[in-house]
Amino acid sequence: MDSESLLDSFRSLMSRKKSWERRDTVTAKHNVARCEIRTEAIQSVLKGRGEVIELVDRAYKIVRR
């Protein structure tokens, strides 16, 4: 996957995570954990490429390091 596709996936996961965090059920807690694992995986792939996702003005963008 290219960096932009990974960033789109990351944004989608963060949106879903926020939605699940508002609910207080066992399923919601499991889904939040899944989102966290997936976002960490995306971040590690980008870090391996020398890129990092940063939150800038309430929007995520990729910064090359």
NULOBA-512974 format. One record per residue (C-alpha): residue in three letters; x, y, z. Coordinates in steps of 0.05 Angstrom, whole numbers, plus 5000, padded with zeros to 4 digits. Example, Ala and Ser with C-alpha at 12.3 -4.5 7.8 and 13.67 -1.06 7.14 Angstrom:
# NULOBA-512974
NODE/residuo/c1/c2/c3
NODE/ALA/5246/4910/5156
NODE/SER/5273/4979/5143
END
This chain:
# NULOBA-512974
NODE/residuo/c1/c2/c3
NODE/MET/5000/5000/5000
NODE/ASP/5023/5070/4987
NODE/SER/5028/5122/5042
NODE/GLU/4964/5158/5023
NODE/SER/4924/5094/5026
NODE/LEU/4953/5079/5094
NODE/LEU/4936/5149/5118
NODE/ASP/4864/5140/5093
NODE/SER/4859/5075/5131
NODE/PHE/4887/5108/5193
NODE/ARG/4836/5165/5189
NODE/SER/4779/5115/5181
NODE/LEU/4803/5074/5240
NODE/MET/4809/5136/5285
NODE/SER/4739/5157/5266
NODE/ARG/4711/5088/5282
NODE/LYS/4751/5086/5347
NODE/LYS/4719/5151/5370
NODE/SER/4651/5124/5353
NODE/TRP/4663/5060/5393
NODE/GLU/4692/5098/5452
NODE/ARG/4625/5132/5463
NODE/ARG/4592/5064/5477
NODE/ASP/4599/5026/5541
NODE/THR/4593/4954/5520
NODE/VAL/4641/4895/5519
NODE/THR/4638/4894/5443
NODE/ALA/4655/4968/5439
NODE/LYS/4715/4957/5484
NODE/HIS/4740/4900/5440
NODE/ASN/4731/4942/5377
NODE/VAL/4769/5001/5408
NODE/ALA/4826/4953/5423
NODE/ARG/4825/4926/5352
NODE/CYS/4828/4997/5325
NODE/GLU/4887/5013/5369
NODE/ILE/4925/4951/5345
NODE/ARG/4911/4968/5272
NODE/THR/4932/5041/5279
NODE/GLU/4996/5019/5314
NODE/ALA/5010/4971/5256
NODE/ILE/5000/5027/5205
NODE/GLN/5045/5074/5244
NODE/SER/5100/5021/5248
NODE/VAL/5097/5009/5172
NODE/LEU/5103/5083/5159
NODE/LYS/5159/5090/5211
NODE/GLY/5197/5036/5173
NODE/ARG/5191/5080/5111
NODE/GLY/5217/5140/5149
NODE/GLU/5147/5172/5153
NODE/VAL/5105/5191/5213
NODE/ILE/5031/5209/5221
NODE/GLU/5021/5274/5258
NODE/LEU/4958/5311/5280
NODE/VAL/4960/5381/5250
NODE/ASP/4902/5429/5259
NODE/ARG/4853/5372/5274
NODE/ALA/4874/5333/5212
NODE/TYR/4924/5277/5203
NODE/LYS/4981/5283/5153
NODE/ILE/5044/5245/5137
NODE/VAL/5110/5278/5153
NODE/ARG/5174/5250/5123
NODE/ARG/5231/5243/5172
END
